[in-house]
Amino acid sequence: MKRYLLAFAMLLAAGSAMAATQTAAPVIRDKTGFFIHLDIDRVLSSTDLTKQCGVGPAQLHYLDHQGREHVLEYQVMGSGCSNDN
């Protein structure tokens, strides 16, 4: 029984050591277009539009429900124009 516990402990130690040496997963670049299904679990950051006037590029960085990081690039109308009605 002690042999099994020792083997299990060694397996756990090896697994945690391998997890520590893995590199970070690449960021997934989502394509823009109509009818895109976004699996957003948590928003990490988004472009500040308060000083942008007119149509310009924006980005949304988010995590999906599997913990993978995504970046969605899109065009948006800024809210920083002083002559908006």
PyMOL Python script that loads the backbone (N, CA, C, O; Angstrom):
from pymol import cmd

cmd.read_pdbstr("""\
ATOM      1  N   MET A   1       0.819  -1.196   0.000  1.00  0.00           N
ATOM      2  CA  MET A   1       0.000   0.000   0.000  1.00  0.00           C
ATOM      3  C   MET A   1       0.862   1.258   0.000  1.00  0.00           C
ATOM      4  O   MET A   1       0.542   2.245  -0.663  1.00  0.00           O
ATOM      5  N   LYS A   2       1.965   1.207   0.757  1.00  0.00           N
ATOM      6  CA  LYS A   2       2.852   2.366   0.798  1.00  0.00           C
ATOM      7  C   LYS A   2       3.462   2.632  -0.574  1.00  0.00           C
ATOM      8  O   LYS A   2       3.713   3.779  -0.942  1.00  0.00           O
ATOM      9  N   ARG A   3       3.697   1.561  -1.322  1.00  0.00           N
ATOM     10  CA  ARG A   3       4.283   1.701  -2.647  1.00  0.00           C
ATOM     11  C   ARG A   3       3.321   2.454  -3.578  1.00  0.00           C
ATOM     12  O   ARG A   3       3.750   3.292  -4.372  1.00  0.00           O
ATOM     13  N   TYR A   4       2.032   2.154  -3.478  1.00  0.00           N
ATOM     14  CA  TYR A   4       1.031   2.842  -4.291  1.00  0.00           C
ATOM     15  C   TYR A   4       0.915   4.315  -3.923  1.00  0.00           C
ATOM     16  O   TYR A   4       0.788   5.169  -4.801  1.00  0.00           O
ATOM     17  N   LEU A   5       0.959   4.612  -2.645  1.00  0.00           N
ATOM     18  CA  LEU A   5       0.906   6.009  -2.203  1.00  0.00           C
ATOM     19  C   LEU A   5       2.131   6.787  -2.676  1.00  0.00           C
ATOM     20  O   LEU A   5       2.028   7.944  -3.083  1.00  0.00           O
ATOM     21  N   LEU A   6       3.293   6.133  -2.616  1.00  0.00           N
ATOM     22  CA  LEU A   6       4.517   6.781  -3.072  1.00  0.00           C
ATOM     23  C   LEU A   6       4.456   7.037  -4.582  1.00  0.00           C
ATOM     24  O   LEU A   6       4.843   8.109  -5.049  1.00  0.00           O
ATOM     25  N   ALA A   7       3.977   6.065  -5.329  1.00  0.00           N
ATOM     26  CA  ALA A   7       3.857   6.228  -6.781  1.00  0.00           C
ATOM     27  C   ALA A   7       2.863   7.338  -7.119  1.00  0.00           C
ATOM     28  O   ALA A   7       3.102   8.125  -8.035  1.00  0.00           O
ATOM     29  N   PHE A   8       1.754   7.407  -6.387  1.00  0.00           N
ATOM     30  CA  PHE A   8       0.757   8.450  -6.621  1.00  0.00           C
ATOM     31  C   PHE A   8       1.328   9.831  -6.302  1.00  0.00           C
ATOM     32  O   PHE A   8       1.084  10.790  -7.035  1.00  0.00           O
ATOM     33  N   ALA A   9       2.088   9.934  -5.209  1.00  0.00           N
ATOM     34  CA  ALA A   9       2.702  11.213  -4.840  1.00  0.00           C
ATOM     35  C   ALA A   9       3.709  11.653  -5.900  1.00  0.00           C
ATOM     36  O   ALA A   9       3.802  12.838  -6.222  1.00  0.00           O
ATOM     37  N   MET A  10       4.467  10.688  -6.445  1.00  0.00           N
ATOM     38  CA  MET A  10       5.442  11.023  -7.486  1.00  0.00           C
ATOM     39  C   MET A  10       4.739  11.466  -8.763  1.00  0.00           C
ATOM     40  O   MET A  10       5.215  12.364  -9.458  1.00  0.00           O
ATOM     41  N   LEU A  11       3.614  10.841  -9.071  1.00  0.00           N
ATOM     42  CA  LEU A  11       2.844  11.226 -10.244  1.00  0.00           C
ATOM     43  C   LEU A  11       2.307  12.651 -10.109  1.00  0.00           C
ATOM     44  O   LEU A  11       2.348  13.430 -11.061  1.00  0.00           O
ATOM     45  N   LEU A  12       1.808  12.983  -8.928  1.00  0.00           N
ATOM     46  CA  LEU A  12       1.316  14.355  -8.698  1.00  0.00           C
ATOM     47  C   LEU A  12       2.444  15.370  -8.799  1.00  0.00           C
ATOM     48  O   LEU A  12       2.257  16.439  -9.379  1.00  0.00           O
ATOM     49  N   ALA A  13       3.613  15.055  -8.245  1.00  0.00           N
ATOM     50  CA  ALA A  13       4.751  15.975  -8.296  1.00  0.00           C
ATOM     51  C   ALA A  13       5.212  16.180  -9.735  1.00  0.00           C
ATOM     52  O   ALA A  13       5.535  17.302 -10.127  1.00  0.00           O
ATOM     53  N   ALA A  14       5.247  15.112 -10.522  1.00  0.00           N
ATOM     54  CA  ALA A  14       5.667  15.237 -11.923  1.00  0.00           C
ATOM     55  C   ALA A  14       4.656  16.055 -12.722  1.00  0.00           C
ATOM     56  O   ALA A  14       5.044  16.857 -13.572  1.00  0.00           O
ATOM     57  N   GLY A  15       3.376  15.863 -12.459  1.00  0.00           N
ATOM     58  CA  GLY A  15       2.344  16.620 -13.170  1.00  0.00           C
ATOM     59  C   GLY A  15       2.413  18.103 -12.870  1.00  0.00           C
ATOM     60  O   GLY A  15       2.257  18.929 -13.770  1.00  0.00           O
ATOM     61  N   SER A  16       2.647  18.450 -11.614  1.00  0.00           N
ATOM     62  CA  SER A  16       2.726  19.873 -11.273  1.00  0.00           C
ATOM     63  C   SER A  16       3.995  20.505 -11.822  1.00  0.00           C
ATOM     64  O   SER A  16       3.989  21.685 -12.172  1.00  0.00           O
ATOM     65  N   ALA A  17       5.082  19.749 -11.905  1.00  0.00           N
ATOM     66  CA  ALA A  17       6.317  20.279 -12.478  1.00  0.00           C
ATOM     67  C   ALA A  17       6.157  20.520 -13.973  1.00  0.00           C
ATOM     68  O   ALA A  17       6.658  21.515 -14.497  1.00  0.00           O
ATOM     69  N   MET A  18       5.461  19.616 -14.669  1.00  0.00           N
ATOM     70  CA  MET A  18       5.227  19.797 -16.099  1.00  0.00           C
ATOM     71  C   MET A  18       4.303  20.981 -16.351  1.00  0.00           C
ATOM     72  O   MET A  18       4.489  21.713 -17.323  1.00  0.00           O
ATOM     73  N   ALA A  19       3.316  21.177 -15.492  1.00  0.00           N
ATOM     74  CA  ALA A  19       2.397  22.301 -15.661  1.00  0.00           C
ATOM     75  C   ALA A  19       3.123  23.630 -15.474  1.00  0.00           C
ATOM     76  O   ALA A  19       2.788  24.616 -16.131  1.00  0.00           O
ATOM     77  N   ALA A  20       4.105  23.665 -14.592  1.00  0.00           N
ATOM     78  CA  ALA A  20       4.835  24.905 -14.332  1.00  0.00           C
ATOM     79  C   ALA A  20       5.748  25.273 -15.489  1.00  0.00           C
ATOM     80  O   ALA A  20       6.051  26.451 -15.675  1.00  0.00           O
ATOM     81  N   THR A  21       6.202  24.285 -16.282  1.00  0.00           N
ATOM     82  CA  THR A  21       7.130  24.583 -17.363  1.00  0.00           C
ATOM     83  C   THR A  21       6.434  24.858 -18.687  1.00  0.00           C
ATOM     84  O   THR A  21       7.097  25.260 -19.643  1.00  0.00           O
ATOM     85  N   GLN A  22       5.133  24.660 -18.780  1.00  0.00           N
ATOM     86  CA  GLN A  22       4.425  24.911 -20.028  1.00  0.00           C
ATOM     87  C   GLN A  22       4.336  26.406 -20.297  1.00  0.00           C
ATOM     88  O   GLN A  22       4.214  27.213 -19.376  1.00  0.00           O
ATOM     89  N   THR A  23       4.399  26.759 -21.580  1.00  0.00           N
ATOM     90  CA  THR A  23       4.270  28.166 -21.949  1.00  0.00           C
ATOM     91  C   THR A  23       2.800  28.539 -22.019  1.00  0.00           C
ATOM     92  O   THR A  23       1.927  27.675 -22.095  1.00  0.00           O
ATOM     93  N   ALA A  24       2.543  29.821 -21.993  1.00  0.00           N
ATOM     94  CA  ALA A  24       1.166  30.307 -22.049  1.00  0.00           C
ATOM     95  C   ALA A  24       0.571  30.000 -23.424  1.00  0.00           C
ATOM     96  O   ALA A  24       1.266  30.018 -24.440  1.00  0.00           O
ATOM     97  N   ALA A  25      -0.714  29.723 -23.426  1.00  0.00           N
ATOM     98  CA  ALA A  25      -1.408  29.413 -24.679  1.00  0.00           C
ATOM     99  C   ALA A  25      -1.479  30.671 -25.540  1.00  0.00           C
ATOM    100  O   ALA A  25      -1.587  31.777 -25.009  1.00  0.00           O
ATOM    101  N   PRO A  26      -1.420  30.518 -26.856  1.00  0.00           N
ATOM    102  CA  PRO A  26      -1.497  31.693 -27.728  1.00  0.00           C
ATOM    103  C   PRO A  26      -2.880  32.335 -27.664  1.00  0.00           C
ATOM    104  O   PRO A  26      -3.888  31.668 -27.428  1.00  0.00           O
ATOM    105  N   VAL A  27      -2.898  33.626 -27.877  1.00  0.00           N
ATOM    106  CA  VAL A  27      -4.153  34.373 -27.879  1.00  0.00           C
ATOM    107  C   VAL A  27      -4.886  34.090 -29.189  1.00  0.00           C
ATOM    108  O   VAL A  27      -4.279  34.107 -30.261  1.00  0.00           O
ATOM    109  N   ILE A  28      -6.181  33.832 -29.101  1.00  0.00           N
ATOM    110  CA  ILE A  28      -6.994  33.543 -30.272  1.00  0.00           C
ATOM    111  C   ILE A  28      -7.522  34.855 -30.839  1.00  0.00           C
ATOM    112  O   ILE A  28      -8.153  35.632 -30.124  1.00  0.00           O
ATOM    113  N   ARG A  29      -7.268  35.102 -32.114  1.00  0.00           N
ATOM    114  CA  ARG A  29      -7.760  36.299 -32.800  1.00  0.00           C
ATOM    115  C   ARG A  29      -9.084  35.957 -33.472  1.00  0.00           C
ATOM    116  O   ARG A  29      -9.110  35.183 -34.429  1.00  0.00           O
ATOM    117  N   ASP A  30     -10.173  36.520 -32.986  1.00  0.00           N
ATOM    118  CA  ASP A  30     -11.498  36.275 -33.559  1.00  0.00           C
ATOM    119  C   ASP A  30     -11.692  37.133 -34.798  1.00  0.00           C
ATOM    120  O   ASP A  30     -11.260  38.285 -34.834  1.00  0.00           O
ATOM    121  N   LYS A  31     -12.342  36.573 -35.815  1.00  0.00           N
ATOM    122  CA  LYS A  31     -12.634  37.311 -37.036  1.00  0.00           C
ATOM    123  C   LYS A  31     -13.933  38.079 -36.853  1.00  0.00           C
ATOM    124  O   LYS A  31     -14.883  37.591 -36.241  1.00  0.00           O
ATOM    125  N   THR A  32     -13.955  39.288 -37.395  1.00  0.00           N
ATOM    126  CA  THR A  32     -15.169  40.096 -37.312  1.00  0.00           C
ATOM    127  C   THR A  32     -16.109  39.717 -38.442  1.00  0.00           C
ATOM    128  O   THR A  32     -15.684  39.177 -39.463  1.00  0.00           O
ATOM    129  N   GLY A  33     -17.358  39.997 -38.257  1.00  0.00           N
ATOM    130  CA  GLY A  33     -18.366  39.714 -39.255  1.00  0.00           C
ATOM    131  C   GLY A  33     -19.728  39.620 -38.600  1.00  0.00           C
ATOM    132  O   GLY A  33     -19.862  39.779 -37.387  1.00  0.00           O
ATOM    133  N   PHE A  34     -20.722  39.363 -39.404  1.00  0.00           N
ATOM    134  CA  PHE A  34     -22.079  39.255 -38.882  1.00  0.00           C
ATOM    135  C   PHE A  34     -22.305  37.861 -38.297  1.00  0.00           C
ATOM    136  O   PHE A  34     -21.713  36.882 -38.752  1.00  0.00           O
ATOM    137  N   PHE A  35     -23.149  37.785 -37.307  1.00  0.00           N
ATOM    138  CA  PHE A  35     -23.588  36.533 -36.698  1.00  0.00           C
ATOM    139  C   PHE A  35     -22.433  35.715 -36.115  1.00  0.00           C
ATOM    140  O   PHE A  35     -22.321  34.516 -36.372  1.00  0.00           O
ATOM    141  N   ILE A  36     -21.593  36.361 -35.345  1.00  0.00           N
ATOM    142  CA  ILE A  36     -20.500  35.665 -34.669  1.00  0.00           C
ATOM    143  C   ILE A  36     -20.983  35.242 -33.288  1.00  0.00           C
ATOM    144  O   ILE A  36     -21.523  36.050 -32.534  1.00  0.00           O
ATOM    145  N   HIS A  37     -20.782  33.962 -32.963  1.00  0.00           N
ATOM    146  CA  HIS A  37     -21.112  33.476 -31.621  1.00  0.00           C
ATOM    147  C   HIS A  37     -19.887  33.691 -30.735  1.00  0.00           C
ATOM    148  O   HIS A  37     -18.831  33.108 -30.979  1.00  0.00           O
ATOM    149  N   LEU A  38     -20.027  34.521 -29.714  1.00  0.00           N
ATOM    150  CA  LEU A  38     -18.930  34.784 -28.789  1.00  0.00           C
ATOM    151  C   LEU A  38     -19.189  34.050 -27.482  1.00  0.00           C
ATOM    152  O   LEU A  38     -20.251  34.201 -26.878  1.00  0.00           O
ATOM    153  N   ASP A  39     -18.231  33.268 -27.053  1.00  0.00           N
ATOM    154  CA  ASP A  39     -18.311  32.541 -25.790  1.00  0.00           C
ATOM    155  C   ASP A  39     -17.518  33.336 -24.752  1.00  0.00           C
ATOM    156  O   ASP A  39     -16.354  33.036 -24.487  1.00  0.00           O
ATOM    157  N   ILE A  40     -18.157  34.354 -24.166  1.00  0.00           N
ATOM    158  CA  ILE A  40     -17.470  35.254 -23.235  1.00  0.00           C
ATOM    159  C   ILE A  40     -17.814  34.858 -21.809  1.00  0.00           C
ATOM    160  O   ILE A  40     -18.978  34.869 -21.406  1.00  0.00           O
ATOM    161  N   ASP A  41     -16.776  34.505 -21.051  1.00  0.00           N
ATOM    162  CA  ASP A  41     -16.953  34.211 -19.633  1.00  0.00           C
ATOM    163  C   ASP A  41     -16.566  35.429 -18.790  1.00  0.00           C
ATOM    164  O   ASP A  41     -17.257  35.774 -17.831  1.00  0.00           O
ATOM    165  N   ARG A  42     -15.449  36.080 -19.159  1.00  0.00           N
ATOM    166  CA  ARG A  42     -14.992  37.247 -18.405  1.00  0.00           C
ATOM    167  C   ARG A  42     -14.267  38.202 -19.336  1.00  0.00           C
ATOM    168  O   ARG A  42     -13.394  37.794 -20.101  1.00  0.00           O
ATOM    169  N   VAL A  43     -14.631  39.472 -19.270  1.00  0.00           N
ATOM    170  CA  VAL A  43     -13.969  40.501 -20.073  1.00  0.00           C
ATOM    171  C   VAL A  43     -12.722  40.959 -19.337  1.00  0.00           C
ATOM    172  O   VAL A  43     -12.786  41.339 -18.168  1.00  0.00           O
ATOM    173  N   LEU A  44     -11.575  40.920 -20.033  1.00  0.00           N
ATOM    174  CA  LEU A  44     -10.313  41.355 -19.436  1.00  0.00           C
ATOM    175  C   LEU A  44     -10.084  42.843 -19.646  1.00  0.00           C
ATOM    176  O   LEU A  44      -9.679  43.543 -18.718  1.00  0.00           O
ATOM    177  N   SER A  45     -10.341  43.340 -20.866  1.00  0.00           N
ATOM    178  CA  SER A  45     -10.196  44.767 -21.151  1.00  0.00           C
ATOM    179  C   SER A  45     -10.899  45.087 -22.459  1.00  0.00           C
ATOM    180  O   SER A  45     -11.203  44.200 -23.257  1.00  0.00           O
ATOM    181  N   SER A  46     -11.150  46.365 -22.658  1.00  0.00           N
ATOM    182  CA  SER A  46     -11.730  46.838 -23.910  1.00  0.00           C
ATOM    183  C   SER A  46     -11.179  48.229 -24.196  1.00  0.00           C
ATOM    184  O   SER A  46     -10.671  48.902 -23.300  1.00  0.00           O
ATOM    185  N   THR A  47     -11.283  48.650 -25.443  1.00  0.00           N
ATOM    186  CA  THR A  47     -10.753  49.936 -25.874  1.00  0.00           C
ATOM    187  C   THR A  47     -11.570  51.077 -25.261  1.00  0.00           C
ATOM    188  O   THR A  47     -12.799  51.028 -25.225  1.00  0.00           O
ATOM    189  N   ASP A  48     -10.860  52.105 -24.779  1.00  0.00           N
ATOM    190  CA  ASP A  48     -11.520  53.294 -24.233  1.00  0.00           C
ATOM    191  C   ASP A  48     -11.969  54.171 -25.398  1.00  0.00           C
ATOM    192  O   ASP A  48     -11.146  54.616 -26.198  1.00  0.00           O
ATOM    193  N   LEU A  49     -13.268  54.416 -25.490  1.00  0.00           N
ATOM    194  CA  LEU A  49     -13.834  55.170 -26.606  1.00  0.00           C
ATOM    195  C   LEU A  49     -14.210  56.601 -26.242  1.00  0.00           C
ATOM    196  O   LEU A  49     -14.794  57.298 -27.072  1.00  0.00           O
ATOM    197  N   THR A  50     -13.901  57.066 -25.039  1.00  0.00           N
ATOM    198  CA  THR A  50     -14.331  58.389 -24.594  1.00  0.00           C
ATOM    199  C   THR A  50     -13.605  59.520 -25.310  1.00  0.00           C
ATOM    200  O   THR A  50     -14.129  60.631 -25.380  1.00  0.00           O
ATOM    201  N   LYS A  51     -12.402  59.265 -25.849  1.00  0.00           N
ATOM    202  CA  LYS A  51     -11.647  60.327 -26.527  1.00  0.00           C
ATOM    203  C   LYS A  51     -11.609  60.138 -28.032  1.00  0.00           C
ATOM    204  O   LYS A  51     -10.984  60.927 -28.741  1.00  0.00           O
ATOM    205  N   GLN A  52     -12.272  59.101 -28.529  1.00  0.00           N
ATOM    206  CA  GLN A  52     -12.269  58.804 -29.962  1.00  0.00           C
ATOM    207  C   GLN A  52     -13.494  59.427 -30.618  1.00  0.00           C
ATOM    208  O   GLN A  52     -14.613  59.281 -30.127  1.00  0.00           O
ATOM    209  N   CYS A  53     -13.276  60.121 -31.729  1.00  0.00           N
ATOM    210  CA  CYS A  53     -14.367  60.747 -32.460  1.00  0.00           C
ATOM    211  C   CYS A  53     -14.485  60.089 -33.828  1.00  0.00           C
ATOM    212  O   CYS A  53     -13.489  59.950 -34.537  1.00  0.00           O
ATOM    213  N   GLY A  54     -15.675  59.690 -34.198  1.00  0.00           N
ATOM    214  CA  GLY A  54     -15.890  59.025 -35.474  1.00  0.00           C
ATOM    215  C   GLY A  54     -15.670  57.526 -35.369  1.00  0.00           C
ATOM    216  O   GLY A  54     -15.495  56.979 -34.281  1.00  0.00           O
ATOM    217  N   VAL A  55     -15.683  56.875 -36.524  1.00  0.00           N
ATOM    218  CA  VAL A  55     -15.512  55.424 -36.576  1.00  0.00           C
ATOM    219  C   VAL A  55     -14.032  55.092 -36.480  1.00  0.00           C
ATOM    220  O   VAL A  55     -13.202  55.704 -37.151  1.00  0.00           O
ATOM    221  N   GLY A  56     -13.714  54.126 -35.646  1.00  0.00           N
ATOM    222  CA  GLY A  56     -12.326  53.719 -35.478  1.00  0.00           C
ATOM    223  C   GLY A  56     -12.220  52.308 -34.944  1.00  0.00           C
ATOM    224  O   GLY A  56     -13.228  51.701 -34.584  1.00  0.00           O
ATOM    225  N   PRO A  57     -11.008  51.780 -34.890  1.00  0.00           N
ATOM    226  CA  PRO A  57     -10.804  50.406 -34.425  1.00  0.00           C
ATOM    227  C   PRO A  57     -10.950  50.292 -32.907  1.00  0.00           C
ATOM    228  O   PRO A  57     -10.629  51.217 -32.160  1.00  0.00           O
ATOM    229  N   ALA A  58     -11.433  49.155 -32.485  1.00  0.00           N
ATOM    230  CA  ALA A  58     -11.550  48.852 -31.057  1.00  0.00           C
ATOM    231  C   ALA A  58     -11.211  47.387 -30.854  1.00  0.00           C
ATOM    232  O   ALA A  58     -11.277  46.588 -31.789  1.00  0.00           O
ATOM    233  N   GLN A  59     -10.847  47.037 -29.624  1.00  0.00           N
ATOM    234  CA  GLN A  59     -10.523  45.653 -29.283  1.00  0.00           C
ATOM    235  C   GLN A  59     -11.227  45.258 -28.000  1.00  0.00           C
ATOM    236  O   GLN A  59     -11.425  46.072 -27.099  1.00  0.00           O
ATOM    237  N   LEU A  60     -11.603  43.985 -27.939  1.00  0.00           N
ATOM    238  CA  LEU A  60     -12.187  43.389 -26.745  1.00  0.00           C
ATOM    239  C   LEU A  60     -11.350  42.171 -26.395  1.00  0.00           C
ATOM    240  O   LEU A  60     -11.280  41.218 -27.171  1.00  0.00           O
ATOM    241  N   HIS A  61     -10.707  42.200 -25.215  1.00  0.00           N
ATOM    242  CA  HIS A  61      -9.934  41.062 -24.719  1.00  0.00           C
ATOM    243  C   HIS A  61     -10.811  40.332 -23.711  1.00  0.00           C
ATOM    244  O   HIS A  61     -11.307  40.937 -22.760  1.00  0.00           O
ATOM    245  N   TYR A  62     -11.004  39.015 -23.920  1.00  0.00           N
ATOM    246  CA  TYR A  62     -11.868  38.264 -23.011  1.00  0.00           C
ATOM    247  C   TYR A  62     -11.420  36.819 -22.883  1.00  0.00           C
ATOM    248  O   TYR A  62     -10.630  36.325 -23.688  1.00  0.00           O
ATOM    249  N   LEU A  63     -11.933  36.151 -21.865  1.00  0.00           N
ATOM    250  CA  LEU A  63     -11.710  34.726 -21.656  1.00  0.00           C
ATOM    251  C   LEU A  63     -12.992  33.986 -21.970  1.00  0.00           C
ATOM    252  O   LEU A  63     -14.080  34.438 -21.611  1.00  0.00           O
ATOM    253  N   ASP A  64     -12.867  32.836 -22.646  1.00  0.00           N
ATOM    254  CA  ASP A  64     -14.050  32.009 -22.882  1.00  0.00           C
ATOM    255  C   ASP A  64     -14.256  31.071 -21.693  1.00  0.00           C
ATOM    256  O   ASP A  64     -13.483  31.106 -20.735  1.00  0.00           O
ATOM    257  N   HIS A  65     -15.289  30.238 -21.749  1.00  0.00           N
ATOM    258  CA  HIS A  65     -15.607  29.362 -20.627  1.00  0.00           C
ATOM    259  C   HIS A  65     -14.597  28.243 -20.429  1.00  0.00           C
ATOM    260  O   HIS A  65     -14.665  27.533 -19.426  1.00  0.00           O
ATOM    261  N   GLN A  66     -13.661  28.066 -21.355  1.00  0.00           N
ATOM    262  CA  GLN A  66     -12.599  27.081 -21.201  1.00  0.00           C
ATOM    263  C   GLN A  66     -11.305  27.731 -20.726  1.00  0.00           C
ATOM    264  O   GLN A  66     -10.285  27.054 -20.600  1.00  0.00           O
ATOM    265  N   GLY A  67     -11.332  29.039 -20.460  1.00  0.00           N
ATOM    266  CA  GLY A  67     -10.166  29.746 -19.947  1.00  0.00           C
ATOM    267  C   GLY A  67      -9.195  30.218 -21.014  1.00  0.00           C
ATOM    268  O   GLY A  67      -8.098  30.665 -20.681  1.00  0.00           O
ATOM    269  N   ARG A  68      -9.564  30.134 -22.292  1.00  0.00           N
ATOM    270  CA  ARG A  68      -8.697  30.591 -23.370  1.00  0.00           C
ATOM    271  C   ARG A  68      -8.909  32.078 -23.603  1.00  0.00           C
ATOM    272  O   ARG A  68     -10.034  32.574 -23.533  1.00  0.00           O
ATOM    273  N   GLU A  69      -7.809  32.791 -23.883  1.00  0.00           N
ATOM    274  CA  GLU A  69      -7.879  34.237 -24.098  1.00  0.00           C
ATOM    275  C   GLU A  69      -8.148  34.537 -25.563  1.00  0.00           C
ATOM    276  O   GLU A  69      -7.529  33.948 -26.450  1.00  0.00           O
ATOM    277  N   HIS A  70      -9.081  35.462 -25.815  1.00  0.00           N
ATOM    278  CA  HIS A  70      -9.457  35.880 -27.167  1.00  0.00           C
ATOM    279  C   HIS A  70      -9.280  37.383 -27.304  1.00  0.00           C
ATOM    280  O   HIS A  70      -9.350  38.122 -26.322  1.00  0.00           O
ATOM    281  N   VAL A  71      -9.050  37.829 -28.540  1.00  0.00           N
ATOM    282  CA  VAL A  71      -9.044  39.252 -28.883  1.00  0.00           C
ATOM    283  C   VAL A  71      -9.970  39.425 -30.075  1.00  0.00           C
ATOM    284  O   VAL A  71      -9.776  38.802 -31.119  1.00  0.00           O
ATOM    285  N   LEU A  72     -10.973  40.274 -29.915  1.00  0.00           N
ATOM    286  CA  LEU A  72     -11.903  40.592 -30.998  1.00  0.00           C
ATOM    287  C   LEU A  72     -11.635  42.022 -31.433  1.00  0.00           C
ATOM    288  O   LEU A  72     -11.746  42.952 -30.634  1.00  0.00           O
ATOM    289  N   GLU A  73     -11.281  42.198 -32.704  1.00  0.00           N
ATOM    290  CA  GLU A  73     -11.043  43.528 -33.254  1.00  0.00           C
ATOM    291  C   GLU A  73     -12.231  43.899 -34.123  1.00  0.00           C
ATOM    292  O   GLU A  73     -12.695  43.091 -34.928  1.00  0.00           O
ATOM    293  N   TYR A  74     -12.726  45.127 -33.961  1.00  0.00           N
ATOM    294  CA  TYR A  74     -13.919  45.555 -34.683  1.00  0.00           C
ATOM    295  C   TYR A  74     -13.901  47.074 -34.842  1.00  0.00           C
ATOM    296  O   TYR A  74     -13.081  47.757 -34.228  1.00  0.00           O
ATOM    297  N   GLN A  75     -14.801  47.595 -35.659  1.00  0.00           N
ATOM    298  CA  GLN A  75     -14.945  49.032 -35.875  1.00  0.00           C
ATOM    299  C   GLN A  75     -16.124  49.536 -35.047  1.00  0.00           C
ATOM    300  O   GLN A  75     -17.155  48.869 -34.955  1.00  0.00           O
ATOM    301  N   VAL A  76     -15.968  50.711 -34.445  1.00  0.00           N
ATOM    302  CA  VAL A  76     -17.022  51.258 -33.588  1.00  0.00           C
ATOM    303  C   VAL A  76     -17.034  52.777 -33.699  1.00  0.00           C
ATOM    304  O   VAL A  76     -16.020  53.389 -34.033  1.00  0.00           O
ATOM    305  N   MET A  77     -18.158  53.368 -33.426  1.00  0.00           N
ATOM    306  CA  MET A  77     -18.299  54.809 -33.410  1.00  0.00           C
ATOM    307  C   MET A  77     -17.892  55.318 -32.034  1.00  0.00           C
ATOM    308  O   MET A  77     -18.464  54.910 -31.024  1.00  0.00           O
ATOM    309  N   GLY A  78     -16.919  56.196 -31.992  1.00  0.00           N
ATOM    310  CA  GLY A  78     -16.445  56.749 -30.728  1.00  0.00           C
ATOM    311  C   GLY A  78     -17.452  57.708 -30.108  1.00  0.00           C
ATOM    312  O   GLY A  78     -18.322  58.243 -30.795  1.00  0.00           O
ATOM    313  N   SER A  79     -17.326  57.915 -28.822  1.00  0.00           N
ATOM    314  CA  SER A  79     -18.250  58.788 -28.090  1.00  0.00           C
ATOM    315  C   SER A  79     -17.606  60.094 -27.663  1.00  0.00           C
ATOM    316  O   SER A  79     -18.153  60.796 -26.812  1.00  0.00           O
ATOM    317  N   GLY A  80     -16.451  60.440 -28.235  1.00  0.00           N
ATOM    318  CA  GLY A  80     -15.747  61.636 -27.804  1.00  0.00           C
ATOM    319  C   GLY A  80     -15.947  62.872 -28.646  1.00  0.00           C
ATOM    320  O   GLY A  80     -15.256  63.871 -28.447  1.00  0.00           O
ATOM    321  N   CYS A  81     -16.883  62.829 -29.592  1.00  0.00           N
ATOM    322  CA  CYS A  81     -17.130  64.014 -30.421  1.00  0.00           C
ATOM    323  C   CYS A  81     -17.900  65.069 -29.631  1.00  0.00           C
ATOM    324  O   CYS A  81     -18.875  64.762 -28.945  1.00  0.00           O
ATOM    325  N   SER A  82     -17.450  66.306 -29.737  1.00  0.00           N
ATOM    326  CA  SER A  82     -18.100  67.374 -28.969  1.00  0.00           C
ATOM    327  C   SER A  82     -19.389  67.867 -29.612  1.00  0.00           C
ATOM    328  O   SER A  82     -20.185  68.527 -28.945  1.00  0.00           O
ATOM    329  N   ASN A  83     -19.618  67.568 -30.879  1.00  0.00           N
ATOM    330  CA  ASN A  83     -20.803  68.075 -31.546  1.00  0.00           C
ATOM    331  C   ASN A  83     -21.868  66.992 -31.745  1.00  0.00           C
ATOM    332  O   ASN A  83     -22.729  67.133 -32.613  1.00  0.00           O
ATOM    333  N   ASP A  84     -21.822  65.907 -30.952  1.00  0.00           N
ATOM    334  CA  ASP A  84     -22.874  64.874 -31.023  1.00  0.00           C
ATOM    335  C   ASP A  84     -24.175  65.399 -30.470  1.00  0.00           C
ATOM    336  O   ASP A  84     -24.180  66.177 -29.516  1.00  0.00           O
ATOM    337  N   ASN A  85     -25.267  64.987 -31.054  1.00  0.00           N
ATOM    338  CA  ASN A  85     -26.601  65.394 -30.566  1.00  0.00           C
ATOM    339  C   ASN A  85     -27.166  64.361 -29.666  1.00  0.00           C
ATOM    340  O   ASN A  85     -28.276  64.524 -29.159  1.00  0.00           O
TER     341      ASN A  85
END
""", "prot")
cmd.dss("prot")
cmd.show_as("cartoon", "prot")
cmd.util.cbc("prot")
cmd.orient("prot")
